[in-house]
Structures are given as C-alpha cells and as structure tokens.
Amino acid sequence: MSLLIEKIYAYADGACSGNPGPAACAWVLLTKQNPTLESFLQKKIRPLAYGARFLGHSTNNQAEYHGLIFALENLNKLTFVQAEVYMDSQLVIRQMQGSAQVKNKILQPLYERALRLMGNRNITFHHIPRHQNELADYLAKKELSRHKYA
C-alpha cells in the first residue's frame, strides 16, 4: 500500500544543442515548492523522484514534451491528491492547459501521450521563468553534456 501524498510539485525541462539537434530532458518530483539547485546539490531536499534522459536528435519542443511525459510517468507511480506541473515552456504549458492548439504534427502524439498519462487525475500546469526551473534545467543540460553536447 502506498502512502497518500497531499500535493506533489513536478518540474520538467528539455534542452537542445541546436534546434533541432542533440537533446535531453529532465524531471523532478517534490513535496515542496520552489526547489533551488543549491539545495539539491547540497542534499538539503529529497525529491520523490528525479531523472534525466538523452533523447538523441530532437527539437527543443519535443525535448520539453519528453520531460513532461517522464514526469507524468513517474507521477503515475505515486498516490496523490493533487499535482502541479511547472515548466518554462510556454508552448507546452498553454497546450496542456487547453489554451493553445497543437498544430505541429510531430508534437501531436507527444501531447496525446501526456493527456493519456494525466487521465482524470488532479494535475494543473503552470508556466514559470527559466530561473525558477533551474533544477530541471541543470539536470537536462548535465545529461546533454554527458553525451558531449552542451
């Protein structure tokens, strides 16, 4: 039996060297809002889950969606009442909020996958400036640099 978590804060990001080009994404799930890179590096915060993936050749928007998808996949492993997703991609956030259409045929299947992963769970989406998404940004860029692209 899993523990019921009242609220989870998910941060996701994508990074691309060139657009399109080599890309990576990252996600972090926390029970506290506004994590700092410093607090993560000093192990003052303990994420519920986090990770990064190298994606190969991709666009920046695809990398952003992959970060969201991995965050949602990891959210689905947890039992929670509410989740808030934070990203610095206005496009992805607006599309997930329903205020912008997904016109790009390459992004459409990623958007649909994200919707399926959401299901009917209580998940809201929020745009934040890049400096407030520094932890996911750092993890994505670190993964990209591990593959010699940064």
C-alpha positions as YAML, in Angstrom:
chain: A
units: angstrom
residues:
- id: 1
  name: MET
  ca: [0.00, 0.00, 0.00]
- id: 2
  name: SER
  ca: [1.46, 3.36, -0.99]
- id: 3
  name: LEU
  ca: [1.45, 6.49, 1.08]
- id: 4
  name: LEU
  ca: [-1.07, 9.15, 0.05]
- id: 5
  name: ILE
  ca: [0.71, 12.42, -0.72]
- id: 6
  name: GLU
  ca: [-1.42, 15.56, -0.47]
- id: 7
  name: LYS
  ca: [0.40, 17.60, -3.15]
- id: 8
  name: ILE
  ca: [3.29, 16.92, -5.49]
- id: 9
  name: TYR
  ca: [5.24, 19.59, -7.34]
- id: 10
  name: ALA
  ca: [6.68, 18.41, -10.66]
- id: 11
  name: TYR
  ca: [9.33, 20.34, -12.55]
- id: 12
  name: ALA
  ca: [10.28, 19.34, -16.11]
- id: 13
  name: ASP
  ca: [12.53, 20.73, -18.80]
- id: 14
  name: GLY
  ca: [14.12, 19.96, -22.13]
- id: 15
  name: ALA
  ca: [17.49, 21.04, -23.51]
- id: 16
  name: CYS
  ca: [18.69, 21.05, -27.09]
- id: 17
  name: SER
  ca: [22.06, 21.83, -28.67]
- id: 18
  name: GLY
  ca: [20.82, 23.43, -31.86]
- id: 19
  name: ASN
  ca: [17.19, 23.26, -32.84]
- id: 20
  name: PRO
  ca: [16.87, 20.55, -33.96]
- id: 21
  name: GLY
  ca: [19.93, 18.86, -32.54]
- id: 22
  name: PRO
  ca: [21.11, 16.59, -29.76]
- id: 23
  name: ALA
  ca: [18.60, 16.84, -26.92]
- id: 24
  name: ALA
  ca: [17.91, 15.73, -23.36]
- id: 25
  name: CYS
  ca: [15.15, 16.19, -20.82]
- id: 26
  name: ALA
  ca: [14.79, 16.08, -17.04]
- id: 27
  name: TRP
  ca: [12.12, 15.94, -14.36]
- id: 28
  name: VAL
  ca: [11.95, 16.36, -10.58]
- id: 29
  name: LEU
  ca: [9.05, 15.44, -8.27]
- id: 30
  name: LEU
  ca: [8.95, 17.08, -4.84]
- id: 31
  name: THR
  ca: [6.64, 17.67, -1.90]
- id: 32
  name: LYS
  ca: [7.93, 21.24, -1.53]
- id: 33
  name: GLN
  ca: [7.60, 24.08, -3.99]
- id: 34
  name: ASN
  ca: [10.39, 26.23, -5.50]
- id: 35
  name: PRO
  ca: [13.44, 23.97, -5.19]
- id: 36
  name: THR
  ca: [16.84, 25.55, -5.68]
- id: 37
  name: LEU
  ca: [19.74, 23.95, -7.44]
- id: 38
  name: GLU
  ca: [21.93, 24.69, -4.43]
- id: 39
  name: SER
  ca: [19.59, 22.89, -2.01]
- id: 40
  name: PHE
  ca: [19.56, 19.86, -4.34]
- id: 41
  name: LEU
  ca: [23.34, 19.77, -4.78]
- id: 42
  name: GLN
  ca: [23.83, 20.10, -1.01]
- id: 43
  name: LYS
  ca: [21.26, 17.32, -0.46]
- id: 44
  name: LYS
  ca: [19.04, 19.60, 1.62]
- id: 45
  name: ILE
  ca: [15.99, 18.50, -0.34]
- id: 46
  name: ARG
  ca: [14.97, 14.94, -1.12]
- id: 47
  name: PRO
  ca: [12.99, 14.54, -4.33]
- id: 48
  name: LEU
  ca: [10.35, 11.83, -4.53]
- id: 49
  name: ALA
  ca: [11.83, 11.05, -7.95]
- id: 50
  name: TYR
  ca: [14.07, 12.71, -10.48]
- id: 51
  name: GLY
  ca: [15.94, 11.83, -13.60]
- id: 52
  name: ALA
  ca: [17.24, 12.86, -16.98]
- id: 53
  name: ARG
  ca: [17.32, 11.17, -20.38]
- id: 54
  name: PHE
  ca: [19.33, 11.72, -23.53]
- id: 55
  name: LEU
  ca: [16.90, 11.82, -26.45]
- id: 56
  name: GLY
  ca: [19.19, 11.82, -29.48]
- id: 57
  name: HIS
  ca: [18.27, 14.20, -32.31]
- id: 58
  name: SER
  ca: [15.19, 16.25, -31.43]
- id: 59
  name: THR
  ca: [13.68, 19.73, -31.40]
- id: 60
  name: ASN
  ca: [13.53, 21.78, -28.23]
- id: 61
  name: ASN
  ca: [9.73, 21.47, -28.07]
- id: 62
  name: GLN
  ca: [9.95, 17.68, -28.40]
- id: 63
  name: ALA
  ca: [12.52, 17.64, -25.56]
- id: 64
  name: GLU
  ca: [10.16, 19.73, -23.40]
- id: 65
  name: TYR
  ca: [7.31, 17.29, -24.04]
- id: 66
  name: HIS
  ca: [9.54, 14.31, -23.22]
- id: 67
  name: GLY
  ca: [10.44, 15.94, -19.89]
- id: 68
  name: LEU
  ca: [6.73, 16.33, -19.16]
- id: 69
  name: ILE
  ca: [5.98, 12.73, -20.19]
- id: 70
  name: PHE
  ca: [8.69, 11.32, -17.91]
- id: 71
  name: ALA
  ca: [7.39, 13.49, -15.05]
- id: 72
  name: LEU
  ca: [3.84, 12.20, -15.63]
- id: 73
  name: GLU
  ca: [5.04, 8.58, -15.86]
- id: 74
  name: ASN
  ca: [6.75, 8.99, -12.50]
- id: 75
  name: LEU
  ca: [3.71, 10.73, -11.01]
- id: 76
  name: ASN
  ca: [1.64, 7.71, -12.01]
- id: 77
  name: LYS
  ca: [3.80, 5.54, -9.74]
- id: 78
  name: LEU
  ca: [2.68, 7.61, -6.73]
- id: 79
  name: THR
  ca: [-0.60, 8.09, -4.90]
- id: 80
  name: PHE
  ca: [-1.50, 11.75, -4.58]
- id: 81
  name: VAL
  ca: [-4.45, 14.11, -4.19]
- id: 82
  name: GLN
  ca: [-3.11, 16.92, -6.37]
- id: 83
  name: ALA
  ca: [-0.08, 17.59, -8.56]
- id: 84
  name: GLU
  ca: [1.19, 20.84, -10.02]
- id: 85
  name: VAL
  ca: [3.48, 20.74, -13.05]
- id: 86
  name: TYR
  ca: [5.90, 23.63, -13.60]
- id: 87
  name: MET
  ca: [7.77, 24.22, -16.85]
- id: 88
  name: ASP
  ca: [9.46, 27.14, -18.58]
- id: 89
  name: SER
  ca: [7.98, 26.16, -21.95]
- id: 90
  name: GLN
  ca: [5.04, 28.46, -22.61]
- id: 91
  name: LEU
  ca: [4.03, 26.37, -25.62]
- id: 92
  name: VAL
  ca: [3.76, 23.06, -23.73]
- id: 93
  name: ILE
  ca: [2.03, 24.65, -20.73]
- id: 94
  name: ARG
  ca: [-0.51, 26.51, -22.88]
- id: 95
  name: GLN
  ca: [-1.24, 23.35, -24.89]
- id: 96
  name: MET
  ca: [-1.69, 21.26, -21.73]
- id: 97
  name: GLN
  ca: [-3.96, 23.93, -20.25]
- id: 98
  name: GLY
  ca: [-6.06, 23.84, -23.43]
- id: 99
  name: SER
  ca: [-5.47, 27.49, -24.29]
- id: 100
  name: ALA
  ca: [-3.36, 26.70, -27.39]
- id: 101
  name: GLN
  ca: [-3.88, 24.14, -30.12]
- id: 102
  name: VAL
  ca: [-1.28, 21.54, -31.03]
- id: 103
  name: LYS
  ca: [-0.77, 22.25, -34.74]
- id: 104
  name: ASN
  ca: [2.64, 20.60, -35.13]
- id: 105
  name: LYS
  ca: [2.18, 17.02, -36.38]
- id: 106
  name: ILE
  ca: [5.40, 15.92, -34.62]
- id: 107
  name: LEU
  ca: [4.19, 17.25, -31.25]
- id: 108
  name: GLN
  ca: [0.64, 15.86, -31.57]
- id: 109
  name: PRO
  ca: [1.47, 12.26, -30.47]
- id: 110
  name: LEU
  ca: [3.55, 13.59, -27.56]
- id: 111
  name: TYR
  ca: [0.67, 15.82, -26.47]
- id: 112
  name: GLU
  ca: [-1.79, 12.92, -26.74]
- id: 113
  name: ARG
  ca: [0.51, 10.68, -24.72]
- id: 114
  name: ALA
  ca: [0.76, 13.34, -22.00]
- id: 115
  name: LEU
  ca: [-3.05, 13.60, -21.90]
- id: 116
  name: ARG
  ca: [-3.37, 9.80, -21.57]
- id: 117
  name: LEU
  ca: [-0.84, 9.77, -18.73]
- id: 118
  name: MET
  ca: [-2.79, 12.52, -16.95]
- id: 119
  name: GLY
  ca: [-6.01, 10.56, -17.15]
- id: 120
  name: ASN
  ca: [-8.58, 12.11, -14.84]
- id: 121
  name: ARG
  ca: [-6.08, 12.88, -12.09]
- id: 122
  name: ASN
  ca: [-5.99, 16.32, -10.47]
- id: 123
  name: ILE
  ca: [-2.98, 17.82, -12.29]
- id: 124
  name: THR
  ca: [-2.57, 21.51, -13.09]
- id: 125
  name: PHE
  ca: [0.03, 23.19, -15.29]
- id: 126
  name: HIS
  ca: [1.94, 26.40, -14.60]
- id: 127
  name: HIS
  ca: [4.44, 28.38, -16.64]
- id: 128
  name: ILE
  ca: [7.47, 29.65, -14.72]
- id: 129
  name: PRO
  ca: [10.52, 31.65, -15.80]
- id: 130
  name: ARG
  ca: [13.66, 29.62, -16.58]
- id: 131
  name: HIS
  ca: [15.43, 30.77, -13.39]
- id: 132
  name: GLN
  ca: [12.63, 29.20, -11.31]
- id: 133
  name: ASN
  ca: [13.13, 25.91, -13.17]
- id: 134
  name: GLU
  ca: [16.87, 25.79, -12.54]
- id: 135
  name: LEU
  ca: [16.95, 22.29, -11.09]
- id: 136
  name: ALA
  ca: [15.28, 20.55, -14.06]
- id: 137
  name: ASP
  ca: [17.24, 22.80, -16.42]
- id: 138
  name: TYR
  ca: [20.52, 21.81, -14.74]
- id: 139
  name: LEU
  ca: [19.71, 18.10, -14.91]
- id: 140
  name: ALA
  ca: [18.75, 18.27, -18.60]
- id: 141
  name: LYS
  ca: [21.89, 20.22, -19.54]
- id: 142
  name: LYS
  ca: [24.06, 17.91, -17.43]
- id: 143
  name: GLU
  ca: [22.65, 14.90, -19.31]
- id: 144
  name: LEU
  ca: [23.26, 16.64, -22.62]
- id: 145
  name: SER
  ca: [26.86, 17.37, -21.62]
- id: 146
  name: ARG
  ca: [27.39, 13.73, -20.62]
- id: 147
  name: HIS
  ca: [26.89, 12.99, -24.31]
- id: 148
  name: LYS
  ca: [29.36, 15.79, -25.23]
- id: 149
  name: TYR
  ca: [26.71, 18.33, -26.26]
- id: 150
  name: ALA
  ca: [26.23, 21.49, -24.25]
...
